[in-house]
Amino acid sequence: MGKMNKKRERLEVIYDFLKIIQDNHNSIKPTPLLRKSNLSSQSFSEYFEELLSKELIKEMKNGKGRKYITLTDKGFRYLEKYKYILGFIDEFEL
């Protein structure tokens, strides 16, 4: 049972991570994202790198050369699908 739980936890962390960006008008700087994510900076970096490499998020620069993070279309799709999965879990009381 442990493995499934771990996986679900991971999916949840990814969901929370992406949701923070979405709720912030799809544009947030790395530091506030780290603060709001409640992850250790180590975990944060790991998730951040993974989500970048899987193209769920991307780093942009504004006119002043400051970095900010936005969701990709794939990131938005993840959020939609995740809600569907949660509904499924609730419906079948899993």
SULRA-V234269 format. One record per helix or strand of 3 or more residues. SS is the DSSP state (H for helix, E for strand). FROM is the first residue (numbers start at 1). TO is the last residue. Records with the same first field share a line. If there is no record, write none. Layout:
SS->FROM-TO + FROM-TO
This chain:
H->2-23 + 30-37 + 41-53 + 73-91
E->57-61 + 67-71
